[in-house]
């Protein structure tokens, strides 16, 4: 329970990862309503984004 609370694993963003795995899937934007009734936006599979790859490669002085 403590790990679930600490990492906010109940967050709606993780529902899609619970089925069919979570690697190799395209990032997807979605909206949900939080506990206060406010609409929030999130990105599922955000760890699959590669938009920072070139900057990280340059910072590490890799070709």
N, C-alpha and C positions, 0 to 999 in steps of 0.2 A: 504494500500500500504506500509506503514511504517513497519508493522509487517512482511509482505511478504519479504521485502528487508532485514530487520534485521535478520530474521531466514533463509534466503536464500531458501525459499520455492519453488522457481522455479527450484531448482537443480534437475537434471534428476533422482537422487536417489528416489525422492518422487513420480514419475510417477506410479510406481507399487503399492504404498500404496493408491492411489486415487481410485482404483477399488477393490472391495471385502474385504475391511477393512485392518487393519494392525496389528492385534494381533493374535498370534498363528501361524505365518508363519515362515518358516525356513529362516535363513539368506542366502543371495545369492550374490555372487560376480558378478559384471558386469563392462563393460568398456563403456566410452562415449567420445565424442570429445568436448572439451570445446570451449569457444569463441575465443581462440587464435589458434585453430586448433590442439591442443595437445591432445593425448589420455590420459585419466585419468581412474583410477580404483576406485571403490567404493563398499560398501557393503549395500545392501538393507536389511531392517529389522534387523539392527545390535542390536537393543534393545532387541531382542529375544535371543541373545547369553547368555549362562550360564557358560562360561569358567572362570568367576571370582567369581562364587558363593561360592566355598570352601574357598577362601582367605577372602572374606567378612564375611563368617560365623565365621572363626577363629578370625578375627579382632574384631568382635562383641562379642566374647567369647560365641558363641552359639554351641550347639551340632549338 
